[in-house]
Amino acid sequence: MYWASGRSHSARQTDGNHYGSGKWFARDGTALQIASADLTMTPRAFTEIDGRKIPTTWRIAIPKLALAIECVPLNARSWMGTSYPYWEGPINFSGSHAGLGYLEMTGY
């Protein structure tokens, strides 16, 4: 996921232990690495596409940066049914920060 001042990613594992990380970019250009323990990414709404349950609305929180946003897709049905299917599309986000971003997801 990308937002105005940073980016993050999450890898789902079959054992239920998910890994996430990110990088926060301050206005002065300095970067802060975000550890998995400092990042929470929670699916809030799902869209059924081609028999798949896709998490299309997310809540992202990084408490140590006072970041808590909800990301909502502009088009929840932005599924790309290619030989390696994935979901991608623009999002709005609001909460402690607001703006536009872009979300890409694979493995659904």
C-alpha positions, 0 to 999 in steps of 0.5 A: 500500500502506498500513501502520501508519506510512506509505503508498507507491505504485508505478507500473509503466511499459512501459519497465521503469522503475518509479516509486514514492514514499511517506510515512512518519509518525512517532509524533509526527505528522511526515512524511517523504517517501520518494523512489523511489530509497529504496523497493523493492517486490518481488512475492513470490507471484502468484495466477491470477485470470480468466487474470491473474497478480496479484502478491498477496504483496509485499516492501517495503523502505525501508533508510534507515528500517530497514523490511523487511516482507512483505505477505500478503493475507488473501484472495488472490482479492480480485479485483473484476471491474468495468468497471475491474477491480482487486484490493483487500483486507486484508493482514498484514505482518511483518518489521521491523514487523508489523500489518494493512494494506490493499492496492489494485492496478489495471492487472493 
